[in-house]
Amino acid sequence: MTRRDTAEGMGSVRWAFRCGSWTPSRCDWLFAARCIQREEKERIGQFVFAKDAKSAMAGCCSGGLSARGWVSPGQSSDWRGLPEGSLTWRHRPRFIILHLHVVSSGSGGAWSFNLSHQGDYAVLAAEQGLQVGVDIMKNTMPGSKSVSEFFRIMTRQFTAYEWSIIQSAAADHRQLAAFYRHWALKESFIKAIGTGLDFDLQRAEFHLPSEPPSQDQVLRQTKMHLDGKEEGDWIFEESLLDVDHHVAVALGPADKPDSAPRPSSLSPPTTFTLLSFSELVASASPLTEEDPAYWDSFEIKAEAPQRQRETHVSR
């Protein structure tokens, strides 16, 4: 059974790739570079550090290759052969955040994809017939700033109620974990609706269940209040990839009547499937010729800044 067969059978896909521990060979790196759009390849080549380049490459592969894997039978599997309007680039802030639609010939409607990468992972969520947004956050200490100073800078991003929940924990590391959980939820929503940085984050207030997210199950109990009113047309999934990485998925109505998701009509939530590099590029079709110099420039990059502070937040 192919990845596409699995997807079409259940109406949703959750994939993850651990780019933080990926050590690409020359062959792997050059093959991946051939399978993404030329402008993305050039952008990735400009990263100073290998860690950032690997994360961006994984993000491009996750979005681009999966889209080619879901093109309807009879259509080309190449980006250049897709019918006009089948792909929609919603917004692309830092690194790459891709939101696209692939027209489906089935009764379930179009597939919506969204991806994100931060910390050690790139993640992709796909849903048929619904809008989808996904965001991943790694629990890290806030660089050279204290937790209190970091929160002061971010004050305007959360409501008073949300800050009361975030700061209710006694220990700094638990407050940070709550902060990143709220942040992932907000990002997943604004990515699903495609508004980007123009959206006032205080408009969306999240009310969390008492049960914390975990690695072995997905929560769907979180509620969103939009402009002060509980929003019943959106469902949020929360889970952990590992103890340090929180993922939120937003599911909302597509641009048609009666398309709002209902818990009873959705497939049971599934955890993210961790893909190997070979699985990630299983349906890849090269778009460009091999460029040996691209490996040479990548190989000499330092992995990360020497003094980078990546202290994780322990639970």
C-alpha positions, 0 to 999 in steps of 0.5 A: 500500500502506498502513502497515497492509498493510506491517505485516501482511505482515512482522509487525513495524514500526519507525517514528521521527519526528524531533520535535527538528526539527519546526516545527509550523504552527498547522494541524498542531499543532491537528490533532494535538491533536484526534487524541489523548486529552483527558487527554494533550492537557491534560498536554502543554499543561502543559509549560513548553518547546516542545521537551518539548511537541513530543516528548510530542505526537509520542509520543502521535500515534505510539502512538494513531494507529498503534493505530487504524491496526491495528484489525481490519477491521469494528472502529471506528478510533476509540479509543472504539470499540475492543472492551473489553480490546484496549488495555492501558496497561502503564506510563507513566513520564516523558513517555509510554511506551505499551504496548498490544495490539490484537486481530488477526483474523489467525493471527499473534496480537495486535499489541504496541506500545511507544514512547519518545521522548528527545532528538530522536526519538519511536520506535515498535516493533510486533510481532505475536505477541510482547511488545515494548519499545523505548527510545531514548537520546541521547548527551549529557554529564551536565549540570553533573556530571562523567562520574565523578560521574554514574557514581557516582550511577548505580552501582546500576543496572548490574552489576560486569561491565557497569561493567567494559565501560562503563569499559573505554574510555579516553575519557569520550565512549566510556564515555558511549556504552557507558553509554547503550547499556546503559541503552537495553537495560535500559529496553527489557526492563523496558518489555516486561515492564511492571514499571516502576521496581519492577524491580531493574536489576541482575537483567538483565545484558547481554553485548554483541557485539564489533560496534558498532551502526550506522545501516545495520544492526540487531544481534541478537547481544546476550545477556541474563543474568537473575538470573545465567542466560542468558535464551534467550527474549528477543531484543534488536535494537540500531541507531542512528538517527543518530550521537547516538541509540541504539535498543534493541528487546526481543522476548519471549514473549507470555502464552501457551505456545510463544510465545518468539521464535526468530531463525530464525522472525523476519523479518529485522531492519529499521532504523527508518523515518523518518516525516514529520508527514503520514505520522505522522497519515495514519490520524488521526481527530479525537476532539475539536473544534479549540481555537484557544487551544491553539495560542496557549499553545504558540506563546509557549513558549520552545523549551528552557531558555536554559542547557540543556546538550545537548552530544552525545557524539561517536563 
